Amino acid sequence: MQFYEKLDFLMNITKTSNSALGKKVKLDASYVSRLRKGQRSALKDMTCIKSMAEYFARNCKEDYQRKAISEALKISTALADNDALSEHISKWLTDENKDDSTTVANFLSGFSKLNSKPVTPNIFQQLNVTAEYPQEDISVYYGVDGKRQAAVYFLSEVIAQNKPQTLLLFSDEATDWMTADRDFAAQWAFLMTELLSKGNRIKIIHTVSRDLDEMLNAIRQWMPLYMTGLIESYFYPKKRDGIFKQTLFISPDVSAVISSSIGTSIEHAANMLIRNKNMISAYAEEFGQYLNLCKPLMKIYTAKDKEAYFKTLMEYEKEKSNSIIKTESLSILTMPENVVSGIIARISNKEVDSGELREHRKRLFENNLKGNSYTEIIQLFDVEHIKNEKIKVASSEMLLGDTAHYNLEEYILHLEHLVFLLGKYDNFHISLIKEESEVKYMVYAREELGAIVAKTSAPPFILAINEANLATAFWDFLQSLIGEKAYQQPNNTEIAKRLVDYIQRLKQNVE
């Protein structure tokens, strides 16, 4: 692969725009565009290349991204250190003689049967894929492998379009074909991310009567995609017999994948990839008729819907219920008022007037603790990460009016307040987990009531869910992170001791 092909691959897999990379490496966005198209010679400035490599390594956070880059560079997929990954990327970008196109193609193994027709103007074209691409009005593929192949063709064709499409998706067939094979799951995630990055939208009718494992897998698979704000979701509220099942993947202007099966068996099912416009139109009409019987799966709020979101939040917390919350840092609900006021003053947002909301939430929170549990899942960050003010205040864009980060003193004060709450309320609990890669969303579940899921980076995007099966799945998802059985009582004394030790280590770094 040439330099421009490698650069384009890295920018696509990390979803980096020309302007974002240009700003990082101090190059004009138009020049970056010409570099990735091969209209300019390969960069020779090692300072610039190293800066690019550092940027790509930092923004390679998801498993499928790490896998793709590891395959391309022929390094261990277990490589997690950003500095080491940056060095490998830097070397790869400067090695013009190394032919990596086969390695990239191996990662995207489902593309091995596509022909030279470009699937997208950039990354897929550079894979040098040459096999025959099906062109018939109806192509039939059988079983699980056939369903995967048809899905790859379908998504690839949509990605290839110059005009954004609105996909119509429904399936109540077993989902193992998407999730059981790790390589295909990574490929599916890559294709869906590429599809949405090109401005395509999705209307999906979810099947909410699946078993817990399927629901948890679906949550993990779809959550990053929902955070794009490009997906409308619905569900059918009545019970179905569960015998005759169907999959409808439709792009009205492009193609469709249609299949049906009995019960849980899809091993021998026929999967049709359809390009006949009349047939596609008929299936789109069928989808529309079913959609008319469905209800929205969740309420969606953006920054412009703050007032409506606050009202929903108040209604959500007014009911008494056990609660579990996981944010990217610590919950504002447990933040002491002196820290809140200090942060608001520091970000100088004169429009913030949420004191009444915070006070009301605090009263509900304390009242709920009299008879119900509240568990906050938190991770313990490295002290340098906190000192450099890298720890974001959870949901600050929506609740405080602007993006805010903790300084070390504020973070310590919040932790000390958590220790206070552990001592004051028997029903207040903390669950400590290992530090994760950057978390970009919040999950706040209340048993038998619902769940609020929020993309917490700017711009904020919030999903409020009260459909019983999906809400239960989120509750069980958070329970699985805690790792405790329902009958086990968390040891508040032990957790408080660990937090105090952690706070003491942090205080040693206060200047």
Salt bridges, closest charged atoms under 4 A:
ASP8 OD1 - ARG36 NE 2.93
GLU71 OE2 - LYS67 NZ 3.56
ASP100 OD1 - LYS98 NZ 3.89
ASP145 OD1 - ARG148 NH1 3.64
GLU157 OE2 - ARG275 NH2 2.50
ASP172 OD2 - ARG240 NH1 2.93
GLU173 OE1 - LYS147 NZ 2.84
ASP183 OD1 - LYS67 NZ 3.04
GLU214 OE2 - ARG210 NH1 3.56
ASP305 OD1 - LYS304 NZ 3.55
GLU315 OE1 - LYS318 NZ 3.24
GLU317 OE2 - ARG361 NH2 2.72
GLU328 OE2 - LYS392 NZ 3.23
GLU337 OE2 - ARG358 NH2 2.79
GLU397 OE1 - LYS392 NZ 3.08
GLU410 OE1 - ARG346 NH2 2.40
GLU416 OE2 - LYS507 NZ 2.74
GLU436 OE1 - LYS326 NZ 2.96
GLU438 OE1 - LYS61 NZ 2.79
ASP501 OD2 - LYS497 NZ 3.43
